[in-house]
């Protein structure tokens, strides 16, 4: 029963990401490399943040300290997102130049969106591995674990459900961000860090007694907004691209 519970928690956190990887990413080696490079870049940002904050330890735990840590973490990750975009853009230029030399078509819009999706998936999976899967080992034991601030749900269930929300946010935020950078759209460029910061700060609600019953739905609401915005953006870009092709033909 405990093994089943542990596997269940892991699938809650990473099940949709695994399905997305198998259906979209796994068949294309370049997308697999994009997932791995994005995950590595995210882990590097976390290592840098840990090294910076180690100089201030030990500190008394408080909600303001947690908020400050979250703000600095989100800021650093968003900076690395811009760096990741610039690396991708340089690679895209190289691939387009090579395609021109061999008389092959350049990257299609759908290709670029899949690359952005793979980059976001790498970010989300790295987040899940570090903040959820690394904590699930006790879930395979003979008992479960509760925290005082959330006696209604096992800690592992809270962790896995929150992780699923953040994997969703990270995955589709990258698509929005890449589009914002490509089109120079300030709305998309600002939407991503705002959503990221909002979701992170909402996890502080879990520190309040019974807060997990409110904090988890709020994070999922942010994930829903991210999905909605991403869906509208993708639909608009594909429609514009299709109309442009028809006019050209």
Backbone as numpy.savetxt, mean C-alpha at the origin, in Angstrom:
# Nx Ny Nz CAx CAy CAz Cx Cy Cz
-7.08 -26.59 15.30 -7.92 -25.39 15.30 -7.05 -24.13 15.30
-5.97 -24.12 16.08 -5.10 -22.95 16.13 -4.36 -22.75 14.82
-3.98 -23.85 14.17 -3.33 -23.74 12.87 -4.30 -23.13 11.86
-5.54 -23.57 11.92 -6.55 -23.02 11.02 -6.75 -21.53 11.28
-6.73 -21.14 12.55 -6.90 -19.73 12.89 -5.73 -18.91 12.37
-4.51 -19.40 12.55 -3.34 -18.68 12.07 -3.35 -18.50 10.56
-3.69 -19.58 9.85 -3.77 -19.49 8.40 -4.88 -18.53 7.98
-6.00 -18.58 8.72 -7.11 -17.68 8.43 -6.73 -16.22 8.59
-6.00 -15.90 9.67 -5.55 -14.52 9.87 -4.63 -14.07 8.74
-3.74 -14.96 8.32 -2.82 -14.62 7.24 -3.56 -14.40 5.93
-4.58 -15.21 5.67 -5.35 -15.05 4.44 -6.21 -13.80 4.46
-6.70 -13.42 5.65 -7.44 -12.16 5.74 -6.55 -11.00 5.34
-5.32 -11.01 5.84 -4.39 -9.91 5.58 -3.90 -9.90 4.14
-3.59 -11.09 3.59 -2.90 -11.14 2.30 -3.65 -11.91 1.21
-4.83 -12.44 1.53 -5.58 -13.21 0.54 -5.89 -12.43 -0.73
-6.52 -11.25 -0.63 -6.78 -10.47 -1.85 -5.51 -10.07 -2.60
-4.45 -9.74 -1.85 -3.18 -9.38 -2.51 -2.61 -10.58 -3.25
-2.73 -11.77 -2.67 -2.25 -12.98 -3.33 -3.04 -13.25 -4.60
-4.35 -13.05 -4.54 -5.19 -13.24 -5.73 -4.80 -12.26 -6.83
-4.55 -11.01 -6.44 -4.14 -9.99 -7.42 -2.79 -10.34 -8.02
-1.89 -10.84 -7.19 -0.56 -11.22 -7.69 -0.66 -12.35 -8.70
-1.45 -13.37 -8.38 -1.56 -14.52 -9.26 -2.25 -14.15 -10.57
-3.28 -13.35 -10.50 -4.08 -13.05 -11.69 -3.47 -11.99 -12.59
-2.69 -11.07 -12.03 -2.18 -9.94 -12.82 -0.66 -9.95 -12.94
0.04 -10.21 -11.84 1.48 -9.97 -11.77 2.31 -11.18 -12.14
1.93 -12.35 -11.65 2.80 -13.53 -11.72 3.21 -13.91 -13.13
2.37 -13.68 -14.11 2.68 -14.09 -15.48 3.63 -13.15 -16.20
3.98 -12.02 -15.58 4.84 -11.02 -16.22 6.06 -10.76 -15.34
7.22 -11.27 -15.73 8.43 -11.13 -14.90 8.75 -9.69 -14.53
8.52 -8.76 -15.44 8.83 -7.36 -15.13 7.97 -6.85 -13.98
6.71 -7.26 -13.94 5.84 -6.85 -12.84 6.27 -7.50 -11.52
6.75 -8.73 -11.59 7.26 -9.39 -10.39 8.45 -8.62 -9.83
9.36 -8.20 -10.72 10.51 -7.40 -10.29 10.05 -6.07 -9.71
9.00 -5.50 -10.26 8.48 -4.24 -9.74 7.94 -4.42 -8.33
7.24 -5.52 -8.09 6.73 -5.81 -6.74 7.89 -5.93 -5.76
8.91 -6.67 -6.15 10.05 -6.90 -5.25 10.82 -5.60 -4.98
11.04 -4.81 -6.02 11.78 -3.56 -5.83 10.99 -2.57 -4.98
9.68 -2.53 -5.16 8.85 -1.64 -4.35 8.87 -2.06 -2.88
8.75 -3.37 -2.65 8.79 -3.87 -1.28 10.13 -3.56 -0.61
11.21 -3.75 -1.36 12.55 -3.46 -0.82 12.69 -1.98 -0.50
12.20 -1.13 -1.37 12.29 0.31 -1.15 11.52 0.73 0.09
10.34 0.13 0.28 9.55 0.44 1.47 10.27 0.00 2.74
10.88 -1.17 2.71 11.61 -1.66 3.88 12.82 -0.79 4.18
13.48 -0.27 3.14 14.61 0.64 3.34 14.13 1.91 4.04
12.98 2.43 3.64 12.45 3.63 4.31 12.15 3.36 5.77
11.68 2.15 6.06 11.38 1.80 7.45 12.66 1.67 8.27
13.70 1.13 7.68 14.99 1.01 8.36 15.56 2.38 8.68
15.47 3.30 7.71 15.96 4.66 7.92 15.18 5.33 9.05
13.88 5.15 9.05 13.05 5.74 10.10 13.41 5.17 11.47
13.61 3.86 11.53 13.97 3.21 12.79 15.30 3.73 13.31
16.26 3.90 12.42 17.57 4.41 12.83 17.47 5.84 13.34
16.62 6.65 12.71 16.47 8.04 13.13 15.82 8.14 14.50
14.78 7.31 14.73 14.07 7.39 16.00 14.82 6.71 17.15
15.75 5.85 16.82 16.50 5.16 17.87 17.29 6.15 18.73
17.68 7.26 18.15 18.44 8.26 18.89 17.62 8.90 20.00
16.27 8.83 19.92 15.41 9.47 20.90 14.89 8.49 21.96
15.29 7.22 21.85 14.81 6.22 22.80 15.65 6.23 24.07
15.06 5.86 25.23 13.64 5.52 25.40 12.78 6.76 25.64
11.53 6.69 25.21 10.57 7.77 25.41 9.31 7.21 26.04
8.63 8.05 26.80 7.38 7.62 27.40 6.30 7.52 26.32
5.54 6.44 26.38 4.50 6.23 25.39 3.34 7.21 25.61
2.93 7.85 24.52 1.78 8.76 24.58 1.18 8.85 23.19
-0.06 9.29 23.13 -0.74 9.38 21.85 -0.08 10.41 20.94
0.49 11.48 21.55 1.17 12.50 20.76 2.48 11.98 20.18
3.15 11.15 20.94 4.38 10.54 20.42 4.06 9.60 19.26
2.99 8.83 19.42 2.58 7.93 18.35 2.19 8.71 17.10
1.48 9.81 17.30 1.07 10.64 16.16 2.28 11.22 15.44
3.25 11.68 16.21 4.47 12.24 15.61 5.22 11.17 14.82
5.29 9.97 15.38 5.97 8.87 14.69 5.25 8.53 13.38
3.92 8.51 13.42 3.16 8.20 12.22 3.34 9.27 11.15
3.36 10.52 11.57 3.51 11.62 10.62 4.88 11.56 9.94
5.92 11.33 10.72 7.26 11.23 10.13 7.37 10.00 9.23
6.74 8.90 9.63 6.79 7.69 8.81 6.08 7.89 7.48
4.89 8.48 7.51 4.15 8.72 6.28 4.91 9.69 5.38
5.48 10.73 5.97 6.23 11.72 5.18 7.41 11.06 4.47
8.13 10.20 5.19 9.28 9.53 4.59 8.84 8.58 3.49
7.77 7.84 3.72 7.29 6.90 2.72 6.80 7.62 1.47
6.15 8.77 1.66 5.68 9.52 0.50 6.87 10.10 -0.28
7.92 10.47 0.43 9.13 10.90 -0.27 9.72 9.77 -1.09
9.73 8.56 -0.53 10.23 7.40 -1.27 9.31 7.05 -2.43
8.02 7.37 -2.31 7.11 7.11 -3.42 7.48 7.98 -4.63
7.82 9.24 -4.36 8.25 10.13 -5.44 9.56 9.62 -6.06
10.47 9.15 -5.20 11.72 8.58 -5.69 11.46 7.35 -6.56
10.52 6.52 -6.14 10.16 5.32 -6.90 9.57 5.71 -8.26
8.76 6.76 -8.28 8.19 7.24 -9.54 9.28 7.72 -10.49
10.25 8.47 -9.96 11.31 8.99 -10.82 12.15 7.85 -11.39
12.40 6.82 -10.60 13.12 5.66 -11.12 12.32 4.97 -12.21
11.02 4.82 -11.98 10.17 4.19 -12.99 10.14 5.03 -14.26
10.02 6.36 -14.12 9.93 7.23 -15.29 11.21 7.15 -16.13
12.34 7.07 -15.47 13.61 6.94 -16.20 13.65 5.60 -16.94
13.16 4.54 -16.28 13.13 3.23 -16.93 12.14 3.23 -18.09
11.02 3.92 -17.93 10.04 4.00 -19.01 10.63 4.69 -20.24
11.38 5.74 -20.02 12.01 6.44 -21.14 13.00 5.53 -21.87
13.74 4.72 -21.09 14.68 3.79 -21.70 13.95 2.74 -22.53
12.85 2.20 -21.99 12.08 1.19 -22.70 11.44 1.76 -23.96
10.94 2.98 -23.88 10.33 3.61 -25.06 11.38 3.87 -26.14
12.57 4.31 -25.73 13.64 4.55 -26.70 14.06 3.24 -27.37
14.14 2.17 -26.59 14.49 0.87 -27.16 13.40 0.39 -28.11
12.13 0.61 -27.74 11.02 0.21 -28.62 11.07 0.97 -29.94
11.44 2.24 -29.90 11.56 3.03 -31.13 12.68 2.48 -32.02
13.77 2.07 -31.41 14.91 1.57 -32.20 14.59 0.26 -32.91
13.80 -0.59 -32.25 13.49 -1.89 -32.85 12.11 -1.90 -33.52
11.53 -0.70 -33.67 10.23 -0.54 -34.34 9.13 -1.35 -33.67
9.11 -1.30 -32.37 8.07 -1.93 -31.58 7.22 -0.86 -30.91
5.97 -1.20 -30.55 5.12 -0.20 -29.90 5.63 0.15 -28.50
5.40 1.38 -28.11 5.76 1.81 -26.76 4.82 1.20 -25.73
5.11 1.47 -24.46 4.24 0.96 -23.40 2.84 1.54 -23.55
1.85 0.66 -23.47 0.47 1.11 -23.53 0.06 1.66 -22.16
-1.06 2.37 -22.16 -1.57 2.92 -20.90 -1.85 1.81 -19.90
-2.41 0.70 -20.37 -2.70 -0.41 -19.46 -1.42 -1.00 -18.88
-0.34 -1.01 -19.67 0.95 -1.49 -19.16 1.43 -0.60 -18.02
1.32 0.71 -18.21 1.77 1.65 -17.19 0.94 1.51 -15.92
-0.36 1.28 -16.08 -1.21 1.11 -14.90 -0.88 -0.18 -14.16
-0.56 -1.22 -14.90 -0.19 -2.47 -14.26 1.13 -2.34 -13.51
2.06 -1.57 -14.06 3.33 -1.34 -13.37 3.08 -0.58 -12.07
2.22 0.44 -12.13 1.87 1.19 -10.92 1.17 0.29 -9.90
0.29 -0.58 -10.39 -0.40 -1.51 -9.50 0.58 -2.46 -8.83
1.55 -2.95 -9.60 2.57 -3.85 -9.04 3.41 -3.12 -7.99
3.74 -1.85 -8.27 4.49 -1.08 -7.28 3.71 -0.90 -5.99
2.42 -0.60 -6.12 1.59 -0.47 -4.93 1.43 -1.78 -4.19
1.33 -2.87 -4.94 1.20 -4.18 -4.31 2.45 -4.53 -3.51
3.62 -4.18 -4.05 4.85 -4.42 -3.30 4.88 -3.65 -2.00
4.44 -2.40 -2.04 4.36 -1.59 -0.83 3.41 -2.23 0.18
2.23 -2.63 -0.31 1.24 -3.22 0.58 1.68 -4.55 1.18
2.30 -5.40 0.36 2.74 -6.70 0.87 3.85 -6.53 1.91
4.77 -5.61 1.66 5.83 -5.36 2.64 5.23 -4.88 3.96
4.23 -4.01 3.88 3.54 -3.55 5.08 2.91 -4.72 5.81
2.25 -5.62 5.06 1.58 -6.76 5.68 2.57 -7.71 6.35
3.69 -7.97 5.67 4.68 -8.89 6.23 5.26 -8.34 7.52
5.56 -7.05 7.53 6.23 -6.45 8.69 5.27 -6.24 9.85
4.06 -5.76 9.58 3.15 -5.39 10.65 2.12 -6.45 11.01
2.03 -7.51 10.23 1.04 -8.54 10.54 1.65 -9.93 10.58
2.21 -10.40 9.48 2.70 -11.78 9.44 3.79 -12.02 10.46
4.61 -11.00 10.73 5.67 -11.18 11.72 5.12 -11.33 13.13
3.85 -10.97 13.33 3.23 -11.05 14.66 2.34 -12.27 14.81
2.16 -13.04 13.74 1.17 -14.12 13.76 1.69 -15.44 14.31
2.97 -15.54 14.57 3.51 -16.82 15.06 2.78 -17.34 16.31
2.50 -16.48 17.32 1.76 -16.99 18.49 0.35 -17.44 18.16
-0.21 -16.98 17.03 -1.58 -17.36 16.68 -1.69 -18.85 16.37
-0.56 -19.50 16.06 -0.57 -20.93 15.79 -0.44 -21.76 17.08
-0.34 -21.07 18.21 -0.20 -21.75 19.50 -1.53 -22.21 20.07
-1.53 -22.59 21.34 -2.73 -23.18 21.95 -3.77 -22.15 22.40
-3.49 -20.87 22.28 -4.44 -19.87 22.77 -4.37 -18.63 21.89
-5.26 -17.68 22.17 -5.24 -16.42 21.45 -4.80 -15.30 22.40
-4.88 -14.06 21.96 -4.36 -12.95 22.74 -5.26 -11.75 22.57
-5.57 -11.08 23.67 -6.37 -9.86 23.66 -5.56 -8.74 24.29
-5.92 -7.50 23.93 -5.33 -6.34 24.57 -6.42 -5.61 25.33
-6.02 -4.86 26.35 -7.00 -4.21 27.23 -7.87 -3.21 26.48
-7.31 -2.53 25.47 -8.07 -1.52 24.77 -9.10 -2.12 23.79
-8.98 -3.42 23.50 -9.92 -4.06 22.58 -10.23 -5.48 23.06
-11.04 -5.61 24.13 -11.33 -6.94 24.66 -12.36 -7.71 23.84
-12.92 -7.07 22.80 -13.98 -7.70 22.02 -13.44 -8.55 20.88
-12.21 -8.30 20.47 -11.64 -9.00 19.32 -10.22 -9.46 19.64
-9.83 -10.64 19.17 -8.44 -11.07 19.35 -7.49 -10.09 18.67
-6.34 -9.92 19.27 -5.34 -9.00 18.72 -4.97 -9.37 17.29
-4.86 -10.67 17.01 -4.47 -11.12 15.68 -5.52 -10.78 14.64
-6.80 -10.84 15.02 -7.87 -10.48 14.09 -7.85 -8.98 13.80
-7.62 -8.19 14.83 -7.51 -6.74 14.64 -6.36 -6.41 13.70
-5.21 -7.05 13.94 -4.03 -6.80 13.12 -4.26 -7.20 11.66
-4.86 -8.35 11.43 -5.06 -8.83 10.06 -6.09 -8.00 9.31
-7.16 -7.59 9.98 -8.18 -6.78 9.30 -7.65 -5.38 8.99
-6.91 -4.80 9.91 -6.31 -3.50 9.64 -5.29 -3.61 8.50
-4.54 -4.69 8.48 -3.54 -4.88 7.44 -4.20 -4.97 6.07
-5.33 -5.67 5.98 -6.04 -5.76 4.71 -6.44 -4.38 4.22
-6.90 -3.52 5.13 -7.26 -2.16 4.75 -6.07 -1.39 4.21
-4.93 -1.53 4.87 -3.74 -0.80 4.44 -3.15 -1.37 3.15
-3.23 -2.68 2.96 -2.76 -3.25 1.69 -3.59 -2.69 0.54
-4.89 -2.58 0.75 -5.76 -2.00 -0.27 -5.39 -0.55 -0.56
-5.19 0.22 0.50 -4.85 1.64 0.34 -3.52 1.79 -0.38
-2.50 1.05 0.04 -1.18 1.18 -0.56 -1.18 0.74 -2.03
-1.88 -0.34 -2.32 -1.88 -0.88 -3.68 -2.48 0.11 -4.67
-3.65 0.62 -4.37 -4.35 1.46 -5.34 -3.94 2.93 -5.23
-3.33 3.31 -4.11 -2.79 4.67 -4.02 -1.65 4.88 -5.00
-0.88 3.82 -5.24 0.24 3.95 -6.17 -0.26 4.24 -7.58
-1.36 3.62 -7.97 -1.95 3.88 -9.29 -2.38 5.34 -9.39
-3.02 5.83 -8.32 -3.46 7.23 -8.30 -2.26 8.16 -8.35
-1.23 7.86 -7.57 -0.05 8.73 -7.51 0.67 8.78 -8.84
0.86 7.63 -9.48 1.55 7.60 -10.78 0.79 8.42 -11.81
-0.53 8.32 -11.76 -1.34 9.11 -12.70 -1.21 10.60 -12.39
-1.18 10.94 -11.11 -1.04 12.34 -10.73 0.29 12.92 -11.17
1.36 12.13 -11.03 2.67 12.60 -11.45 2.75 12.72 -12.97
2.15 11.74 -13.68 2.22 11.74 -15.14 1.43 12.90 -15.75
0.25 13.17 -15.18 -0.61 14.23 -15.71 -0.41 15.57 -15.01
0.47 15.58 -14.01 0.69 16.80 -13.22 -0.61 17.29 -12.58
-1.39 16.34 -12.08 -2.67 16.67 -11.45 -2.46 16.78 -9.94
-2.63 17.97 -9.42 -2.40 18.20 -8.00 -3.40 17.44 -7.13
-4.60 17.24 -7.64 -5.61 16.54 -6.85 -5.15 15.12 -6.53
-4.68 14.41 -7.55 -4.19 13.05 -7.34 -2.91 13.04 -6.52
-2.04 14.00 -6.77 -0.78 14.06 -6.04 -1.01 14.30 -4.55
-2.01 15.10 -4.20 -2.30 15.40 -2.80 -3.20 14.35 -2.16
-4.03 13.71 -2.98 -4.97 12.72 -2.45 -4.24 11.58 -1.75
-3.16 11.11 -2.38 -2.46 9.93 -1.86 -1.85 10.16 -0.48
-1.01 11.20 -0.28 -0.46 11.39 1.07 -1.51 11.73 2.12
-2.57 12.44 1.72 -3.64 12.76 2.68 -4.35 11.49 3.14
-4.67 10.63 2.18 -5.33 9.37 2.52 -4.42 8.48 3.37
-3.15 8.42 3.01 -2.18 7.62 3.75 -2.07 8.12 5.20
-1.94 9.42 5.36 -1.82 9.99 6.70 -3.11 9.81 7.49
-4.25 10.01 6.85 -5.53 9.87 7.55 -5.72 8.44 8.06
-5.43 7.46 7.21 -5.59 6.06 7.62 -4.64 5.72 8.76
-3.41 6.24 8.69 -2.43 5.95 9.75 -2.87 6.56 11.07
-3.31 7.81 11.05 -3.74 8.47 12.29 -5.00 7.85 12.86
-5.85 7.30 12.00 -7.07 6.66 12.48 -6.78 5.41 13.30
-5.60 4.81 13.10 -5.25 3.63 13.91 -5.04 4.00 15.37
-4.82 5.28 15.65 -4.66 5.71 17.04 -5.95 5.55 17.82
-7.06 5.48 17.12 -8.35 5.24 17.79 -8.33 3.91 18.52
-7.53 2.97 18.05 -7.46 1.65 18.68 -6.86 1.69 20.07
-6.18 2.79 20.40 -5.60 2.92 21.75 -6.66 3.27 22.79
-7.81 3.78 22.33 -8.90 4.11 23.24 -9.64 2.83 23.59
-10.10 2.66 24.83 -10.86 1.45 25.18 -12.05 1.23 24.25
-12.09 0.08 23.62 -13.15 -0.23 22.66 -12.97 0.47 21.32
-11.85 1.12 21.12 -11.65 1.90 19.90 -11.54 1.07 18.64
-11.18 -0.21 18.76 -11.04 -1.03 17.57 -12.36 -1.20 16.84
-13.47 -1.12 17.56 -14.77 -1.25 16.94 -15.11 -0.04 16.07
-14.39 1.05 16.29 -14.58 2.27 15.50 -13.42 2.47 14.53
-12.20 2.22 15.00 -11.02 2.47 14.18 -10.97 1.61 12.92
-11.32 0.34 13.04 -11.26 -0.55 11.87 -12.25 -0.11 10.79
-13.53 0.15 11.11 -14.44 0.64 10.06 -13.98 1.95 9.43
-13.36 2.83 10.22 -12.88 4.10 9.66 -11.75 3.87 8.66
-10.84 2.95 8.97 -9.76 2.64 8.03 -10.34 2.03 6.75
-11.35 1.19 6.89 -11.97 0.60 5.71 -12.74 1.63 4.89
-13.26 2.64 5.55 -13.91 3.73 4.82 -12.89 4.48 3.97
-11.71 4.71 4.53 -10.63 5.35 3.76 -10.22 4.46 2.60
-10.14 3.14 2.84 -9.80 2.21 1.76 -10.85 2.25 0.65
-12.13 2.36 1.04 -13.19 2.44 0.05 -13.07 3.71 -0.78
-12.77 4.84 -0.13 -12.57 6.10 -0.87 -11.42 5.97 -1.86
-10.36 5.30 -1.43 -9.21 5.10 -2.32 -9.59 4.27 -3.53
-10.32 3.18 -3.30 -10.78 2.34 -4.41 -11.69 3.12 -5.35
-12.60 3.91 -4.78 -13.54 4.68 -5.59 -12.81 5.70 -6.45
-11.89 6.42 -5.84 -11.13 7.43 -6.58 -10.28 6.78 -7.67
-9.65 5.67 -7.35 -8.82 4.96 -8.32 -9.67 4.45 -9.48
-10.84 3.89 -9.16 -11.71 3.38 -10.21 -12.17 4.47 -11.16
-12.55 5.62 -10.62 -12.98 6.74 -11.46 -11.82 7.24 -12.33
-10.64 7.31 -11.74 -9.47 7.79 -12.49 -9.12 6.84 -13.63
-9.12 5.54 -13.35 -8.78 4.55 -14.37 -9.82 4.57 -15.49
-11.09 4.64 -15.13 -12.14 4.68 -16.13 -11.99 5.91 -17.04
-11.68 7.05 -16.44 -11.52 8.28 -17.22 -10.32 8.17 -18.15
-9.18 7.68 -17.65 -7.98 7.58 -18.48 -8.18 6.60 -19.63
-8.82 5.47 -19.36 -9.04 4.49 -20.42 -10.01 5.02 -21.46
-11.05 5.73 -21.01 -12.01 6.31 -21.95 -11.34 7.36 -22.82
-10.52 8.23 -22.21 -9.81 9.24 -22.99 -8.84 8.60 -23.97
-8.15 7.57 -23.53 -7.20 6.89 -24.40 -7.91 6.21 -25.57
-9.06 5.59 -25.30 -9.82 4.93 -26.36 -10.34 5.95 -27.36
-10.80 7.08 -26.86 -11.30 8.14 -27.75 -10.18 8.69 -28.62
-8.98 8.82 -28.03 -7.84 9.34 -28.77 -7.43 8.37 -29.89
-7.51 7.07 -29.60 -7.17 6.06 -30.62 -8.17 6.11 -31.77
-9.45 6.27 -31.44 -10.47 6.33 -32.48 -10.27 7.53 -33.38
-9.91 8.67 -32.77 -9.69 9.89 -33.56 -8.49 9.72 -34.47
-7.44 9.07 -33.96 -6.22 8.84 -34.74 -6.50 7.93 -35.94
-7.29 6.90 -35.69 -7.61 5.97 -36.77 -8.52 6.62 -37.82
